[in-house]
C-alpha cells in the first residue's frame, strides 16, 4: 500500500536541529519528573489491599469510587469483574487497619491478659487482620478478647489453630476489607455485599521487591537489545538505535509520570512493548539506509537518510496508524486498567516513530561525519602519527 508516491523525496534532516533541541528539552523534563512530582506508584509497587466483592444489587464503578473517596480511600481502583454480574475488584493503598500505636499496645495487652509466662509468641499478619498466638497452656478466650479490644482493636473471632502440636490461637481482627464492607453496607443498604469473596494484600517490602524486579527487567531487556544491535549493525549505526530506544522509554515514562498515571506492573509491560516497537521501527529505517549506501555511492549520508526515510514513510504510516487505531479503540472502550496501558502505548508509539527519523538517523549521520568520513579518517591518521 503506497500512501506516499514512489520517488518522493522529503528533506527530513533539514528539521533535525530544532527537533533534536526539542527532544533534549523533553528528555530533561522527563528526568526531572521522575523526582518531582515523582511516580505515582500503584498497589503493585507501593503496597495495598485488593478485595473482590459481589454485591446484592446493581451498582456502578463511579458510584463505588465516590463512596470510597467519602470514607477516606482516595484514588481507589474499582474494576468490574467480566462475566460476573455486580462483582467488582477494589484496590486501595492501605495494607493494614492497625496503627503503629495499636501494634505496640497489642503485645502488652495480650501479655497482661494471659500472663507473661504463658505468652510465648505473638505475630501480627502483614495485612493487620490476624494475630497468631503461641501459648504455654489454654487461656480464657473471653478475657483475651476483652484485652485486645481494650487496646483499640476490633476482634471478629478467635479459634484454635488446627493441627498445631502446642497451644495456638488465631485471632481474626477487623481488617481493611471488613472496614470497607461495613462502610459500603451503610451506604448501599440491601445492595451491599455479604462479605469479601477474596482478599489479597501487597506489603511495602513486597512492593519494593516488585519495583526492583521491574527495573531489572527493563535493564535486561535494554542490555540484550543493545547486544543484538551491536552485532546487527556497525558502530556507525548502533549508538543511534540504542539512544533512540532509551529516549522512547524515558519520554513515555516521563509523560506517564507528569499526568500522574498509576505506575505498576502494567506500566512496565507497556514500556517493554514500546522498547521493542521502537527498535523494530529503527531497524527498518536502518536497513533501507544500508541498502541505499551500497546503491548510491555519489550521495552523502545525509541525502541517503532523507531518501531512505522517504521510501519507508508509507510503511511507517500504515504500521503506526493501524496500531494506533487499535490502541485508541482500547482507550475509549476499555476498562481503566486497559486505558492506562493504552495511553502508555499510544505515547510510546508516537515517540518511537519520530525518534527513528529525528533521533537515530541524525546520530548516525553525526557518527559518520565525525568518525567514518574521509576527513575524519585522515585526521585520525595524522593524530596517530603525531
PyMOL commands that set and color helices and strands:
alter all, ss='L'
color gray80, all
select helices_A, chain A and resi 12-38+43-46+61-70+100-114+141-150+176-191+204-232+235-258+265-295+301-311+313-333+336-372+374-385
alter helices_A, ss='H'
color red, helices_A
select strands_A, chain A and resi 40-41+48-54+77-80+87-92+119-124+130-135+155-160+167-173+196-202+262-263
alter strands_A, ss='S'
color yellow, strands_A
deselect
rebuild
show_as cartoon
